[in-house]
Amino acid sequence: MNDFILYLNKSIEAANKKEQELIATECKDEANLQKIRANIYGICLTVVQVVAKEKCGKELWEEYVGRLDNIAKNWVKSYEKAKLHNDVEKILIEETKFQVLNEVKEKIQNL
């Protein structure tokens, strides 16, 4: 559990650092995506801390993934709407969220 929390904290720090580097080079759009990445890692951190107060062991990870999937349901709706309206920026944002979530889930499987 501690390794997973450390992973999330390092991921947040890395995304924030990359965001600042991109801001310095005036790459605003890319910087915004890094900010989104940091926010999603932050959500994942908050959720795991909440679930850890309620569950432990295998149940913790099952509940955690279930809650992340529940959060992602709203993102799916937003993604589908963006595709319908050909909103390229919103599509990229939603894809970034899914990418981070998939990275986190993959990390859980490797624990």
Secondary structure, 3 states (H helix, E strand, C coil): CHHHHHHHHHHHHHHHHHHHHHHHCCCHHHHHHHHHHHHHHHHHHHHHHHHHHHCCHHHHHHHHHHHHHHHHHHHHHHHHHHHHCCCHHHHHHHHHHHHHHHHHHHHHHCC
